[in-house]
Amino acid sequence: MKIKLANEKYKTTQWNVLYNANYVFENTFLWQNQLTKISLKVKKGICETASVNGVLPEDIQNVIKNVPHETSVFQDVLKNRFTSKEVLLFFF
C-alpha cells in the first residue's frame, strides 16, 4: 500500500512541482549563435513571470506566463515555436 501511494502520488511531477517551495529557474544557453538567458519565477508550480535576454521572440514572456512549469505543458504551449528538444534545452 505504501509503495503504491509513493508511486501514484509522491513520485509524480505534479506533486513535486506544485507542492514544493517557490523557486526561480534560470538557464543560459547558446542559440542561433547568441547567448540567451531565461529566468522564470515559479510559484506553486505556475510560471508567474519570465524574463528573456537574447534572441527568443519578445512575446515569449507573455506566452508562458501563468502556465504550469511542467515539461508536457510547455511543449504543448510552445509547439508552434520550438521543437520539443529546444523546449527542454531552454526551459528545463
Rosetta silent file (secondary structure, phi, psi, omega in degrees, C-alpha in Angstrom):
SEQUENCE: MKIKLANEKYKTTQWNVLYNANYVFENTFLWQNQLTKISLKVKKGICETASVNGVLPEDIQNVIKNVPHETSVFQDVLKNRFTSKEVLLFFF
SCORE:     score description
SCORE:     0.000 S_00000001
   1 L     0.000  -44.637 -179.377    0.000    0.000    0.000 S_00000001
   2 H   -65.676  -38.073  179.211    2.779    2.487    0.890 S_00000001
   3 H   -65.806  -41.141  179.472    4.676    1.696   -2.311 S_00000001
   4 H   -62.252  -44.995  178.587    1.533    2.221   -4.376 S_00000001
   5 H   -61.944  -43.980  179.711    0.911    5.602   -2.709 S_00000001
   6 H   -60.834  -45.061 -178.293    4.521    6.635   -3.256 S_00000001
   7 H   -70.753  -37.266 -175.463    4.414    5.702   -6.943 S_00000001
   8 H   -85.504  -22.840 -175.925    0.996    7.189   -7.648 S_00000001
   9 H  -119.946  -62.844 -169.679    1.328   10.402   -5.670 S_00000001
  10 H   -74.151  -16.680  178.919    4.701   11.381   -4.281 S_00000001
  11 L   -99.293    6.793  179.794    6.777   10.460   -7.341 S_00000001
  12 L   -83.893  150.738  177.085    4.675   12.444   -9.787 S_00000001
  13 H   -61.579  -41.365 -178.228    5.947   15.647  -11.365 S_00000001
  14 H   -58.417  -45.745  178.818    2.744   17.389  -10.367 S_00000001
  15 H   -63.800  -46.527 -176.294    3.247   16.589   -6.670 S_00000001
  16 H   -68.642  -31.002  179.803    6.919   17.534   -6.706 S_00000001
  17 H   -85.952  -50.403 -173.551    6.379   20.804   -8.554 S_00000001
  18 H   -71.284  -25.924 -176.432    3.083   22.044   -7.123 S_00000001
  19 L  -107.275   10.026  174.995    3.836   21.246   -3.507 S_00000001
  20 L   -91.339  170.733  177.700    7.440   22.413   -3.382 S_00000001
  21 L   -65.211  162.041  175.486    8.632   25.826   -2.343 S_00000001
  22 L   -65.439  153.474 -177.869    8.577   28.673   -4.806 S_00000001
  23 E  -152.492  165.432  173.127   11.665   28.929   -6.978 S_00000001
  24 E  -116.175  123.950  176.538   13.455   30.810   -9.719 S_00000001
  25 E   -99.875  126.616  177.533   14.601   28.781  -12.694 S_00000001
  26 E  -127.356  141.441 -179.986   17.498   30.284  -14.640 S_00000001
  27 E  -147.495  138.360  175.547   19.167   28.975  -17.753 S_00000001
  28 E  -125.540  132.793 -176.587   21.794   30.353  -20.108 S_00000001
  29 E  -152.961  162.384  177.521   22.437   28.726  -23.468 S_00000001
  30 E   -95.968  122.883  178.878   23.747   29.396  -26.960 S_00000001
  31 E  -142.003  131.673 -176.286   21.020   29.590  -29.603 S_00000001
  32 L    52.402   41.819  177.749   21.342   30.941  -33.137 S_00000001
  33 L    62.501   21.366  176.261   24.949   31.838  -32.266 S_00000001
  34 E  -131.310  141.741  176.419   23.867   34.196  -29.482 S_00000001
  35 E   -72.033  129.316 -177.883   23.970   33.765  -25.730 S_00000001
  36 E  -126.946  136.769  179.215   20.432   33.705  -24.350 S_00000001
  37 E  -122.928  134.430  177.789   19.341   33.831  -20.705 S_00000001
  38 E  -121.181  138.264  174.504   15.950   32.838  -19.346 S_00000001
  39 E  -133.507  123.171  178.878   14.688   33.455  -15.837 S_00000001
  40 E  -116.773  129.384  172.966   11.345   32.085  -14.651 S_00000001
  41 E   -97.316  116.499 -174.205    9.763   32.958  -11.304 S_00000001
  42 E  -115.098  128.704  178.764    7.636   29.965  -10.344 S_00000001
  43 E  -127.191  122.577 -177.336    5.103   29.958   -7.524 S_00000001
  44 L    51.225   38.926  175.204    3.212   26.779   -6.631 S_00000001
  45 L    85.481   -3.828 -177.120    4.273   25.290   -9.953 S_00000001
  46 E  -107.405  133.922  178.218    2.986   28.172  -12.094 S_00000001
  47 E   -72.881  105.700 -178.988    5.276   30.457  -14.093 S_00000001
  48 E   -79.836  -46.187  178.973    4.412   33.887  -12.686 S_00000001
  49 E  -139.826  155.092  177.451    6.969   35.921  -14.578 S_00000001
  50 E  -140.541  139.240  172.467    9.564   35.296  -17.224 S_00000001
  51 E  -127.668  140.429 -177.777   12.425   37.379  -18.480 S_00000001
  52 E  -131.282  127.433  173.334   14.411   36.629  -21.604 S_00000001
  53 E  -119.955  111.974 -178.699   17.634   38.259  -22.721 S_00000001
  54 L   148.338 -148.801 -170.140   18.689   37.064  -26.136 S_00000001
  55 L   -99.674    7.181  177.130   17.226   36.029  -29.445 S_00000001
  56 L   -71.824  154.367  179.821   13.978   34.349  -28.396 S_00000001
  57 L   -55.717  140.220 -176.360   10.768   36.056  -29.564 S_00000001
  58 L   -61.143  -33.522 -176.533    9.892   39.006  -27.325 S_00000001
  59 L   -78.769   -0.718 -178.168    6.333   37.819  -26.688 S_00000001
  60 H   -58.646  -31.976  179.677    7.541   34.502  -25.248 S_00000001
  61 H   -61.619  -39.099  179.351    7.271   36.007  -21.758 S_00000001
  62 H   -75.579  -32.395 -178.232    3.532   36.504  -22.217 S_00000001
  63 H   -65.935  -38.061 -176.374    3.023   33.098  -23.824 S_00000001
  64 H   -97.569   -1.680  177.886    4.418   31.181  -20.828 S_00000001
  65 L   -67.048  135.363  179.971    3.034   33.448  -18.099 S_00000001
  66 L    67.841   21.534  178.028    0.557   31.622  -15.823 S_00000001
  67 L  -105.323  137.084  176.606    1.481   28.275  -17.372 S_00000001
  68 E   -58.295  135.659  179.426    2.479   25.309  -15.155 S_00000001
  69 L   -80.954   70.729  179.528    6.256   24.765  -15.264 S_00000001
  70 L  -127.759  141.617 -176.052    5.865   21.197  -16.492 S_00000001
  71 H   -53.083  -53.933 -174.615    7.601   19.680  -19.485 S_00000001
  72 H   -64.304  -35.795 -179.818    4.498   18.443  -21.299 S_00000001
  73 H   -69.077  -47.013  178.414    2.593   21.701  -20.783 S_00000001
  74 H   -61.485  -41.184  179.576    5.460   23.878  -22.021 S_00000001
  75 H   -62.607  -38.257  179.246    5.967   21.597  -25.026 S_00000001
  76 H   -69.688  -45.845 -178.314    2.279   21.899  -25.903 S_00000001
  77 H   -64.932  -34.432 -174.776    2.131   25.685  -25.420 S_00000001
  78 L  -103.471   10.761 -173.367    5.325   26.257  -27.410 S_00000001
  79 L   -61.551  -25.431  179.362    4.903   23.570  -30.095 S_00000001
  80 L   -86.542   -3.851 -177.111    4.417   26.101  -32.895 S_00000001
  81 L  -113.816  -36.150 -174.282    7.609   27.961  -31.963 S_00000001
  82 L  -137.950  157.742  172.298   10.170   25.367  -30.888 S_00000001
  83 L   -74.269  163.373  177.287   10.878   21.660  -31.169 S_00000001
  84 H   -58.454  -38.620  179.706   10.349   19.508  -28.077 S_00000001
  85 H   -63.910  -40.813  178.373   14.125   19.239  -27.741 S_00000001
  86 H   -65.925  -40.478  178.221   14.514   23.030  -27.776 S_00000001
  87 H   -59.007  -44.457  178.168   11.827   23.441  -25.104 S_00000001
  88 H   -63.305  -41.976  179.674   13.736   21.024  -22.845 S_00000001
  89 H   -63.503  -43.098 -174.243   17.007   22.848  -23.529 S_00000001
  90 H   -78.524  -45.713 -164.704   15.576   26.295  -22.840 S_00000001
  91 H  -111.586    0.706 -178.672   13.113   25.822  -20.004 S_00000001
  92 L  -140.356    0.000    0.000   14.164   22.703  -18.042 S_00000001
